[in-house]
Amino acid sequence: MHPDLWSQFMPSELGLFCREIRSKLGQNSFDRKINHSLWPTKIGAVLPKGVEAQSTIWEVSLMIPVLRSLEKVPIKGFDRSPQSGVLAFLGGMTIVLVVAYVLSERTFYWWDYTTYSWILEKKLTEFQNSPLQALRTTWRSAGSDYSDYPVLLLLPFRWAFGNGRVTYILSVALVYLLPFAWVVGTIATQLIPAAPPRTVRWIAAWMTIAMPMFWLPTLRGYVDIGAALGMAIATWIYLRDVELRSRWQIVTIGLLLGFTPLFRRHFAYGVIAFFGAMTVTLLVGAATSGRGWRAIGQSVIRLAGVAIVGAITLITFGKHFLRVVLHNDFSSLYTSYEVSLSQGLQYYGIAYGWVVWLLAGLGFAIGFRKRFLSHSTAGFLILFYGFLFIVWVSRVKQVGVHYTTHFTALIIFGLVSFTWALLQARSRTVPLVVLGLFLCCNIWIGLAPVSFLDSTLLRPTRLGMTLLPEVVGTKFSELFAANNPPLRRSDYDELARLVQTLRTIASQKPPPIYVGAASSLLNSNLLGFVEDALYGHRSLNLLPAEDIDSRDRYPIEQMLQADYLVTATPFQHQIRPEDQEIVKLIGDIFDDRWQISQDFSRLPPEFRLANQVRVNLYRRVRSTSLATALNTLAAMKNAVGSRPGRQLDWVAIEPAPHHDLWREAGRLFGTIALLLCAHTHHAHPCHHFSVYAPSARSPDGERSHCLQPVSVPWCRADTAGDRRPGSRHPNRQTCPCSYVSSYIFIANLHPKGNGLNARNPR
């Protein structure tokens, strides 16, 4: 047989080749004497590119007995071994790489890096106590920033293999990452139908392993690859029949599209892009099919079926998700995280490496030119990722290692196409060797500790968690992937000493502690997980942190509640400094000697973290007066400038009964600003305030948000805060409610007002 034919066809593909011949020539034509005049045209459709049909007529004719014997062998018998080999190879590489990477780390995890491992532990405890209650809390969690749904499939691994970082990361990799790689390889076989499926799967497996950004989100603790897996499965199912003629396709795709955003909220944009690409593909295909309006109508009905199934799924499992999405303007809340188009392109280009993007683009270009790409598959993929890119740069405008999961599959498809084009070339040895060497260097630079390159032209960029790179690399290094080595803290022991000191302070009754820093080196969330890692439980009373200007609030409430403050010099921020002014305020209070700083005293121990960061502790020595609180709030407003995103028209100075009721009242009335419980005894005796009396129940017995204003003078001799039975309150007669829970004193924060509305009559 022709040598090129043997080189292109392995035994399993030879059986497929035989069946293709029978389907082209027909059963009778294959079994009787073959009309040689038909061979060039009919066999040419199934021969590999570059193999001349005329030169193989007599050779294939001599192989008819062999072809008949191979044709009778079931294809599954041939495919099972190659597929199992690819899967075993991917599984083995996944285990080796994950275990080696995680065991090389010596750090404390924080924020998104550990959130889902903490949710997994919590969910396991809930299922052990009450499975029904655990399912109920999972359903409700769809409305939070981090849904519990992704950890449900990880529970068997956690139960079987115990706790630990390696167990958690490995479970995410085996449950989500490995199937994702397999599905991407399957889609690649649909993208290049002329190539042997086994060859395409092996190429896809190697391209997947050699891509650092394929591994990084999972190695950092994210579960976003689970949502990407849902999108990949929906893509694979749709590409099996782009006309959606099967009901199971409509139902399955609808279920996947409806459930994917519940895994990770930002994949809602992927769902929008997928549905848009599917709509264009269906309608264009129907319009060009020659069947007229009937085909278009059928396509619209099928699209409506997918949308209905997706909506039912989303409503059933994500009722709370929809409520949060409809009642929050996330574009405004996350403005601080947004980047420009050029910054976004630079981030994602450096993350993968510009050479990888170039090779992927060349793969698609060569595939279209050589015509070995499936037009329907490639067209849908280009539409899908094109719409996703448009939505991302126009609406989301955010960057991060977990967001790269949206685009990883596209790059793999391009690299597979480029590699297949090299395999078809006559002189392919040298290009394949060069490609292999580059991919090896790329994954080494992307995941290995290569700090010794920092003094060379290959100094790589280190991106970190958010949009600010930890290290800016050279232009030459941007040809390769950004460096994301195992996390290791040089100040591990010093951070442990800081937590130990705080625990010593809080040994008896945990005092409120506020951390005025928000970076990977120091933040409130980090200290909590340091305590978990070292002591197995938490005893520190860490107040909720206000970190991002567009998303959070003024830290006045925490400042007045805290007995201890933790500050860092220089100012620690995770994104642009101008977008974290509310964090910078804490350091400015002591550096600029604000009035409220006199209520605190610096403690002797000083802690030195990495990058010459100094950490100081401050202890409250006296309570903050009302006048100081008002002045501090006014100073915070002037320092920050624009109002923080979730700042209501009021803030609470001290915790009060029915605090949630007050927050809801603030949303309803919109003019309340500064609240102070009546039992505070630091108000100036000459201040006048508007007094609002909240009610727990109205006269008819129902909960009420009734607020009744009365202007009263406040002084220490006043007994308005006395809630003893039978005590007389100044506004008891004017309030229609039968019970008054507490008195709150108000200062106006209305945008149209002139400063604070606490007036001192002279």
C-alpha positions in Angstrom: 0.0 0.0 0.0 1.1 3.6 -0.6 3.4 4.6 2.3 1.6 7.9 2.9 -1.6 6.0 3.3 0.0 3.8 5.9 1.5 6.7 7.7 -1.9 8.5 8.0 -4.0 5.6 8.9 -3.6 3.4 12.0 -5.7 0.2 12.4 -8.7 1.8 14.0 -8.8 4.5 11.3 -8.4 1.9 8.6 -11.7 0.4 9.8 -13.3 3.8 9.6 -11.8 4.2 6.2 -13.4 1.0 5.0 -16.8 2.0 6.2 -16.4 5.4 4.5 -15.7 3.5 1.2 -18.8 1.4 1.6 -20.9 4.5 2.4 -19.5 6.3 -0.7 -19.7 3.3 -3.2 -22.7 1.5 -1.8 -23.0 -2.0 -0.5 -23.4 -3.7 -3.9 -20.6 -1.7 -5.5 -18.2 -2.7 -2.7 -19.0 -6.4 -2.8 -18.9 -6.9 -6.6 -16.1 -6.1 -9.1 -15.3 -2.4 -8.7 -15.7 -0.1 -11.6 -12.3 1.5 -11.7 -13.5 4.5 -13.5 -15.4 5.6 -10.4 -12.5 5.3 -8.0 -10.8 8.6 -8.5 -13.9 10.6 -7.8 -15.4 8.5 -5.0 -12.3 7.4 -3.1 -10.8 10.9 -3.4 -13.4 12.2 -0.9 -12.2 9.9 1.9 -8.4 9.7 1.2 -6.1 11.9 3.3 -5.0 15.2 1.8 -2.0 14.8 -0.4 -2.6 11.1 -1.3 -3.4 10.7 -5.0 -6.4 8.6 -5.7 -5.1 7.3 -9.0 -1.9 5.9 -7.4 -3.9 4.0 -4.8 -6.6 2.4 -7.0 -4.8 -0.9 -7.6 -3.2 -1.0 -4.1 -6.6 -0.6 -2.4 -8.1 -3.1 -4.8 -5.5 -5.6 -3.6 -6.4 -4.8 0.0 -10.1 -5.6 -0.4 -9.9 -8.8 1.7 -8.2 -7.0 4.4 -10.6 -4.1 4.2 -13.5 -6.6 4.5 -12.1 -8.2 7.6 -11.4 -4.8 9.3 -14.8 -3.5 8.3 -16.4 -6.3 10.4 -14.6 -5.3 13.6 -16.7 -3.0 15.8 -15.3 0.5 15.8 -15.8 0.7 19.6 -13.2 -2.0 20.0 -10.6 0.1 18.2 -11.6 3.4 19.8 -11.7 2.2 23.4 -8.0 1.7 23.8 -6.8 5.0 22.3 -9.5 7.0 24.2 -8.5 5.2 27.4 -4.9 6.0 26.8 -5.5 9.7 26.3 -7.7 9.8 29.5 -5.2 7.9 31.5 -2.4 10.2 30.3 -4.4 13.3 31.2 -5.4 11.9 34.6 -1.8 10.9 35.5 -0.4 14.3 34.5 -3.1 16.0 36.4 -2.3 14.1 39.6 1.4 14.6 39.3 1.3 18.3 38.5 -1.3 19.2 41.1 0.5 17.3 43.9 3.9 18.6 43.0 2.7 22.2 42.7 0.6 22.4 45.9 3.2 20.6 48.1 5.7 23.2 47.0 3.7 26.0 48.5 4.3 27.5 52.0 1.8 30.2 52.5 -1.5 31.2 54.1 -4.4 31.4 51.6 -6.8 34.3 51.5 -9.9 35.6 49.7 -10.9 33.7 46.6 -7.9 31.3 47.0 -9.5 29.6 50.0 -13.2 30.6 49.9 -14.5 27.5 48.2 -12.4 25.1 50.4 -14.0 26.8 53.4 -17.4 26.4 51.8 -16.6 22.7 51.2 -15.9 22.2 54.9 -19.0 24.1 56.0 -21.2 22.1 53.5 -19.8 18.7 54.7 -20.7 19.7 58.3 -24.2 20.7 57.2 -24.8 17.4 55.4 -23.6 15.5 58.4 -26.0 17.3 60.7 -29.0 17.7 58.4 -29.0 16.8 54.7 -32.3 18.6 54.1 -31.1 21.7 55.7 -27.9 21.5 53.7 -29.8 21.4 50.4 -31.9 24.3 51.6 -28.9 26.5 52.3 -27.3 25.4 49.0 -30.4 26.6 47.2 -30.3 29.9 49.1 -26.6 30.4 48.4 -27.3 31.1 44.8 -27.9 34.7 45.7 -24.5 35.2 47.4 -21.2 36.1 45.7 -20.0 32.5 46.1 -22.6 29.8 45.5 -22.5 26.4 47.3 -23.4 24.5 44.1 -19.8 23.8 42.9 -18.8 22.0 46.1 -21.6 19.4 46.0 -19.6 17.1 43.6 -16.5 17.6 45.7 -18.1 16.2 48.9 -17.3 12.5 48.2 -13.6 13.3 47.8 -13.5 15.4 51.0 -15.4 12.6 52.9 -13.1 9.8 51.5 -9.7 11.5 51.6 -10.0 14.0 54.4 -9.1 17.7 54.7 -6.1 19.4 53.2 -5.1 21.7 50.4 -3.9 18.9 48.2 -7.2 17.0 48.6 -9.2 20.0 47.7 -7.2 21.1 44.7 -7.0 17.5 43.4 -10.7 17.0 43.8 -11.4 20.1 41.7 -9.0 19.0 39.1 -10.4 15.4 38.8 -14.0 16.4 39.0 -13.9 19.5 36.7 -10.6 20.1 35.1 -10.0 16.6 33.7 -13.5 16.3 32.1 -13.1 19.8 30.7 -9.9 18.7 28.9 -11.6 15.6 27.6 -14.6 17.6 26.2 -12.3 20.1 24.6 -10.5 17.3 22.8 -13.9 15.9 21.7 -14.9 19.3 20.3 -11.5 19.4 18.5 -12.4 16.2 16.7 -15.5 17.9 15.4 -13.5 20.9 14.4 -11.1 18.9 12.2 -13.3 16.0 10.9 -10.8 15.0 8.2 -8.2 14.1 10.9 -8.2 10.8 12.7 -10.0 11.3 16.0 -7.3 9.6 18.1 -4.6 11.9 16.6 -6.7 15.0 17.4 -7.3 13.8 21.0 -3.6 13.3 21.6 -2.8 16.7 20.1 -5.4 18.4 22.3 -4.1 16.5 25.4 -0.6 17.8 24.8 -1.7 21.3 24.1 -3.8 21.3 27.2 -1.0 20.1 29.4 1.4 22.6 28.0 -0.8 25.7 28.7 -0.1 27.2 32.2 -3.4 29.2 32.3 -5.3 25.9 31.9 -4.0 24.9 35.3 -3.6 28.1 37.2 -7.2 29.0 38.2 -7.6 25.5 39.7 -4.2 25.5 41.4 -5.2 28.8 43.0 -8.3 27.3 44.4 -11.0 28.6 42.0 -13.8 26.4 40.8 -14.6 28.4 37.7 -13.5 25.5 35.5 -16.7 23.7 36.6 -18.8 26.5 34.9 -16.4 26.3 31.9 -17.1 22.6 31.7 -20.8 23.2 31.5 -20.3 25.6 28.6 -18.0 23.1 26.9 -20.5 20.3 27.2 -23.3 22.6 25.8 -21.0 23.4 22.9 -20.2 19.8 22.2 -23.9 18.8 22.3 -24.9 21.6 20.0 -22.2 20.9 17.4 -23.5 17.4 17.1 -26.5 18.9 15.2 -26.4 22.6 14.7 -30.1 22.5 13.6 -31.2 21.3 17.0 -33.5 18.6 15.5 -33.4 16.4 18.6 -35.5 17.2 21.7 -32.8 15.9 24.0 -30.5 18.5 22.6 -32.9 21.3 23.4 -33.5 20.1 26.9 -29.8 19.3 27.7 -28.5 22.6 26.4 -31.2 24.6 28.2 -30.4 22.8 31.5 -26.7 23.5 31.1 -27.1 27.2 30.1 -29.6 27.7 33.0 -27.4 26.1 35.6 -23.9 27.4 34.5 -24.3 31.0 36.0 -25.2 29.4 39.4 -21.7 27.9 39.5 -20.0 31.2 38.9 -21.9 34.4 38.3 -19.7 35.9 35.6 -20.4 33.0 33.3 -23.8 34.6 32.7 -22.0 36.6 30.0 -20.8 33.3 28.4 -24.4 32.1 28.3 -25.5 35.3 26.6 -22.7 34.9 24.0 -23.5 31.2 23.5 -27.2 31.9 22.9 -26.4 34.8 20.5 -24.1 32.6 18.5 -26.6 29.7 18.4 -29.3 32.1 17.3 -27.2 33.5 14.4 -26.1 30.0 13.4 -29.6 28.6 13.4 -31.3 31.4 11.6 -28.7 31.8 8.9 -28.7 28.1 8.3 -32.5 28.1 8.1 -32.5 31.1 5.7 -29.9 29.5 3.4 -31.5 26.0 3.4 -34.0 26.8 0.7 -36.9 25.7 2.7 -38.3 29.2 3.2 -40.1 30.6 6.2 -41.0 27.2 7.5 -37.4 26.4 8.4 -37.0 29.8 10.0 -40.1 29.2 12.1 -38.9 25.8 13.2 -35.5 27.4 14.2 -37.3 30.1 16.3 -39.4 27.4 18.0 -36.3 25.4 18.9 -34.5 28.5 20.2 -37.5 29.3 22.3 -37.4 25.8 23.7 -33.8 26.2 24.8 -34.6 29.6 26.3 -37.7 28.2 28.2 -35.8 25.2 29.6 -32.9 27.5 30.7 -35.3 30.0 32.3 -37.1 27.2 34.2 -33.8 25.8 35.4 -32.6 29.3 36.5 -35.8 30.1 38.3 -36.0 26.7 40.0 -32.4 26.5 41.3 -31.5 30.2 41.2 -34.4 32.2 42.5 -32.1 34.1 44.9 -29.6 34.6 42.1 -32.2 36.4 40.0 -33.3 38.5 42.9 -29.8 39.7 43.6 -29.1 40.4 39.9 -32.3 42.4 39.4 -31.8 44.5 42.6 -28.1 45.3 42.2 -26.2 47.4 39.6 -23.0 45.3 39.5 -21.5 47.6 36.8 -21.5 50.4 39.3 -20.5 48.3 42.3 -17.4 46.9 40.5 -16.3 50.0 38.7 -13.1 50.0 40.7 -12.1 46.7 39.1 -12.7 47.8 35.5 -9.9 48.3 33.0 -9.6 49.9 29.6 -9.7 47.9 26.4 -5.9 48.2 25.9 -5.2 47.1 29.5 -7.5 44.1 29.2 -5.9 43.0 25.9 -2.5 43.4 27.5 -3.5 41.4 30.5 -4.9 38.4 28.6 -2.1 38.6 26.1 0.6 38.4 28.8 -1.3 35.8 30.7 -1.0 33.2 27.9 2.0 34.7 26.1 1.8 36.5 22.8 3.4 33.7 20.9 0.6 31.3 22.0 -2.0 33.8 20.7 -0.2 34.1 17.4 0.1 30.3 16.9 -3.6 29.9 17.8 -4.6 32.6 15.2 -2.4 31.0 12.6 -4.0 27.6 13.3 -7.5 29.0 12.4 -6.2 30.9 9.4 -4.3 27.9 8.0 -7.3 25.7 8.7 -9.6 27.8 6.7 -7.1 28.2 3.9 -6.4 24.5 3.7 -10.1 23.7 4.2 -9.6 21.0 6.8 -11.7 22.8 9.4 -15.4 22.1 9.7 -17.2 25.3 8.6 -20.2 24.8 10.8 -18.1 24.0 13.9 -15.5 26.7 13.3 -18.2 29.3 12.4 -20.0 28.7 15.6 -16.9 28.8 17.7 -15.8 32.1 16.1 -19.2 33.6 16.6 -19.4 32.4 20.2 -16.0 33.7 21.3 -16.5 36.9 19.2 -19.7 37.7 21.0 -18.1 36.8 24.3 -15.2 39.2 23.6 -17.5 42.0 22.7 -19.6 41.5 25.8 -16.5 41.3 28.0 -14.8 44.4 26.7 -17.9 46.5 26.6 -19.7 45.3 29.7 -17.5 43.4 32.2 -14.1 45.1 31.6 -12.4 43.0 34.3 -9.3 40.9 34.5 -8.2 38.1 36.7 -6.7 34.6 36.5 -10.2 33.0 37.0 -11.6 35.0 34.0 -9.1 33.3 31.7 -11.3 30.1 31.8 -13.6 31.8 29.3 -10.9 31.9 26.6 -8.7 28.8 27.3 -10.6 26.4 25.1 -10.4 28.8 22.1 -6.6 28.9 22.3 -6.5 25.1 22.6 -8.6 24.7 19.4 -6.2 27.1 17.6 -3.1 25.2 18.7 -4.6 21.9 17.7 -5.4 23.3 14.3 -1.8 24.6 13.9 -0.3 21.3 15.0 -2.4 19.4 12.6 -1.3 21.7 9.8 2.3 21.0 10.7 1.7 17.3 10.6 0.4 17.6 7.1 3.4 19.5 5.9 6.2 17.6 4.0 9.0 19.0 6.1 7.4 18.8 9.5 10.2 17.4 11.8 11.9 20.7 12.5 8.8 22.8 13.1 7.3 20.2 15.4 10.5 20.0 17.4 10.6 23.9 17.7 6.9 23.9 18.7 7.5 21.2 21.4 10.5 23.1 22.8 8.6 26.3 23.0 5.6 24.7 24.8 8.0 23.1 27.3 9.6 26.4 28.0 6.3 28.1 28.2 4.8 25.9 30.9 8.1 25.9 32.8 8.1 29.8 32.8 4.4 29.8 33.6 4.3 27.6 36.6 7.8 27.0 38.0 9.7 29.3 40.4 12.0 31.1 38.0 13.1 34.1 40.1 16.7 33.7 38.9 15.4 35.1 35.5 14.6 38.4 37.1 18.0 39.8 36.3 17.7 38.8 32.6 15.7 39.7 29.5 13.4 36.9 30.4 12.2 38.5 33.7 8.5 37.4 33.5 5.4 39.3 34.6 3.7 38.0 37.8 0.1 39.0 37.6 -1.2 38.3 41.2 -4.9 38.0 42.1 -6.3 41.2 40.6 -5.5 43.7 38.0 -2.2 45.0 39.4 0.8 42.9 38.5 3.0 42.0 41.4 6.1 42.1 39.1 6.2 43.9 35.7 8.3 41.8 33.3 10.3 42.8 30.2 8.8 43.1 26.8 10.7 40.1 25.6 9.3 37.9 28.4 5.8 38.8 27.2 6.3 36.3 24.4 5.9 33.6 27.0 3.2 33.1 29.6 3.2 35.1 32.8 4.9 33.5 35.8 2.7 32.1 38.5 4.9 29.9 40.7 3.7 28.0 43.9 2.9 30.5 46.6 5.6 30.9 49.2 5.7 33.6 51.9 9.1 34.8 53.1 7.4 36.4 56.1 5.5 33.2 57.1 6.8 33.2 60.7 6.3 36.9 61.1 2.7 36.7 60.1 2.2 33.8 62.5 3.7 35.9 65.3 1.2 38.7 64.5 -1.7 36.4 64.8 -0.3 34.9 68.0 0.0 38.4 69.5 -3.6 39.2 68.6 -4.7 36.0 70.2 -2.8 36.8 73.3 -4.6 40.1 73.5 -8.0 38.4 72.9 -7.3 35.5 75.3 -10.3 36.1 77.6 -13.0 38.2 75.9 -12.3 38.7 72.1 -12.3 42.4 71.5 -13.3 43.8 68.1 -10.3 44.1 65.8 -10.3 46.1 62.5 -7.6 45.6 59.9 -6.8 48.7 57.8 -5.0 46.9 54.9 -6.2 45.0 51.8 -3.5 43.3 49.9 -2.1 39.8 49.4 0.5 40.6 52.2 -2.1 41.7 54.8 -5.8 41.8 55.0 -8.6 40.9 57.4 -9.6 37.7 55.6 -6.0 36.5 55.7 -5.6 36.8 59.4 -8.7 34.7 59.9 -7.4 31.9 57.8 -3.9 32.1 59.4 -5.6 31.4 62.7 -7.5 28.5 61.2 -4.4 27.0 59.7 -2.3 27.4 62.9 -4.8 26.7 65.6 -7.7 24.8 64.0 -10.3 27.3 65.0 -11.0 31.1 65.2 -11.1 33.2 68.3 -10.3 36.6 66.9 -13.2 39.0 66.6 -12.3 40.5 63.2 -14.7 43.2 62.1 -15.9 43.1 58.4 -13.6 45.0 56.2 -14.4 47.8 53.8 -12.0 47.4 50.9 -13.3 48.8 47.5 -14.6 52.3 47.0 -17.2 51.4 44.4 -18.5 48.4 46.3 -18.2 49.0 50.0 -18.9 51.8 52.7 -17.1 54.3 54.8 -15.2 52.4 57.6 -16.7 54.7 60.3 -18.8 52.0 61.9 -15.8 49.7 62.3 -13.6 52.5 63.5 -16.0 53.3 66.4 -16.6 49.7 67.3 -13.0 48.5 67.2 -11.0 48.1 70.4 -7.9 47.3 68.3 -6.7 48.6 65.0 -4.1 46.9 62.7 -2.4 49.3 60.2 0.3 48.8 57.6 3.0 51.1 56.2 3.1 51.7 53.3 -0.6 51.6 52.4 -1.6 48.0 51.3 -3.9 47.8 48.3 -4.9 45.1 45.8 -6.1 47.3 43.0 -5.4 50.9 42.0 -4.7 53.1 45.1 -7.3 55.7 44.0 -10.0 53.0 44.1 -9.2 52.0 47.7 -9.3 55.3 49.4 -11.5 53.9 52.2 -8.6 51.5 53.1 -6.1 54.3 53.0 -8.2 56.3 55.5 -7.1 54.1 58.4 -3.4 54.8 57.9 -4.1 58.5 57.3 -5.9 58.8 60.6 -2.7 58.2 62.5 -0.2 59.6 60.0 -2.1 62.9 59.8 -3.2 62.8 63.5 -6.9 63.1 63.1 -8.9 63.8 66.2 -10.1 60.2 66.5 -6.5 59.0 66.6 -6.3 60.4 70.2 -8.7 57.7 71.3 -6.0 55.0 70.5 -2.5 54.3 71.7 0.1 52.4 69.7 1.3 49.1 71.2 5.1 48.4 71.4 5.4 45.3 69.1 6.1 46.1 65.5 6.0 43.5 62.8 8.0 43.4 59.5 6.4 41.6 56.5 7.7 41.1 53.1 8.5 44.1 50.8 9.5 46.3 53.9 5.9 46.5 55.1 5.6 47.6 58.8 2.6 46.5 60.8 1.5 48.4 63.9 -1.2 47.7 66.5 -3.3 50.4 68.2 -5.4 49.9 71.3 -8.4 52.0 72.2 -7.9 54.0 75.4 -11.2 55.9 75.5 -14.6 55.9 73.8 -15.1 58.2 70.9 -17.4 61.2 71.5 -20.3 62.0 69.2 -18.7 65.2 68.1 -15.5 63.3 67.1 -17.5 60.7 65.3 -19.3 63.5 63.3 -16.1 65.2 62.5 -14.5 61.9 61.5 -17.3 61.1 59.1 -17.1 64.5 57.6 -13.4 64.1 57.1 -13.8 60.7 55.5 -16.3 62.2 53.1 -13.9 64.9 52.1 -11.0 62.5 51.8 -12.7 59.9 49.6 -14.6 62.4 47.5 -17.2 60.2 45.6 -19.6 58.3 47.8 -18.7 54.5 48.2 -21.0 52.2 46.2 -22.9 50.5 48.9 -23.0 53.4 51.4 -26.5 54.1 52.5 -27.8 57.5 53.5 -26.9 56.7 57.1 -24.3 54.7 59.1 -24.6 53.0 62.5 -22.3 54.3 65.2 -23.1 51.5 67.7 -24.9 48.2 67.2 -28.6 48.6 68.0 -31.5 46.2 68.4 -33.2 45.4 65.1 -30.2 46.6 63.2 -31.4 45.0 60.0 -34.7 46.8 60.5 -32.8 50.1 60.5 -30.9 49.2 57.3 -34.2 48.5 55.6 -35.6 51.7 56.9 -32.6 53.6 55.5 -33.4 52.0 52.1 -37.0 53.1 52.4 -36.6 56.6 53.6 -33.2 57.4 52.1 -32.4 60.5 54.3 -31.0 58.9 57.4 -27.2 59.2 57.9 -25.6 58.8 61.3 -27.2 56.7 63.9 -26.3 56.6 67.5 -28.0 54.5 70.2 -29.5 56.5 72.9 -27.4 54.9 75.7 -24.3 56.7 74.3 -23.2 59.3 76.9 -20.7 61.3 74.9 -23.1 63.7 73.0 -22.6 67.4 73.4 -25.3 68.8 75.7 -26.2 71.6 73.3 -26.6 69.6 70.2 -30.0 69.2 68.7 -30.9 66.2 66.6 -33.9 64.7 64.8 -35.0 61.7 66.8 -36.6 58.7 65.1 -38.3 56.0 67.1 -38.4 52.6 65.3 -41.1 50.1 66.2 -41.0 46.4 66.4 -44.7 46.0 65.9 -47.4 48.4 64.9 -50.7 48.6 66.8 -52.3 45.9 64.6 -49.5 43.5 65.5 -47.7 43.5 62.2 -44.0 44.5 61.8 -43.7 48.1 60.8 -41.0 50.5 59.6 -42.8 53.4 61.2 -40.4 56.4 61.8 -41.7 59.4 63.7 -39.4 62.5 63.8 -39.3 64.8 66.7 -36.8 67.6 67.3 -35.5 67.3 70.8 -32.4 68.6 72.7 -30.0 66.0 73.9 -27.9 66.2 77.0 -26.5 63.8 79.6 -29.3 64.5 82.0 -31.9 63.3 79.5 -33.2 59.9 80.1 -34.3 59.1 76.5 -32.0 56.1 76.4 -33.5 54.6 79.5 -35.7 51.7 78.3 -36.8 50.5 81.8 -40.4 49.5 82.1 -42.6 52.5 82.7 -39.9 55.1 81.8 -41.1 58.2 79.9 -39.6 58.9 76.5 -39.7 62.4 74.9 -41.6 61.2 71.8 -43.7 58.5 73.3 -46.8 60.6 72.8 -46.1 61.4 69.1 -45.2 57.9 68.0 -48.2 55.8 67.1 -46.5 52.6 67.9 -47.2 50.6 71.0 -43.5 49.7 71.6 -40.4 51.7 71.0 -37.2 49.5 70.8 -34.6 52.3 70.9 -33.9 55.9 70.0 -31.5 56.7 67.2 -30.0 60.2 66.8 -29.7 61.4 63.2 -27.2 63.5 61.2 -28.1 64.1 57.6 -25.9 62.7 54.8 -28.1 63.8 51.9 -26.0 64.7 48.8 -27.8 68.1 48.6 -27.2 69.0 52.2 -24.4 71.2 53.4 -22.2 68.9 55.5 -23.7 67.2 58.5 -27.0 68.3 59.9 -26.0 68.4 63.6 -26.5 72.0 64.5 -25.2 73.7 67.6 -27.4 76.8 68.3 -25.6 79.8 69.6 
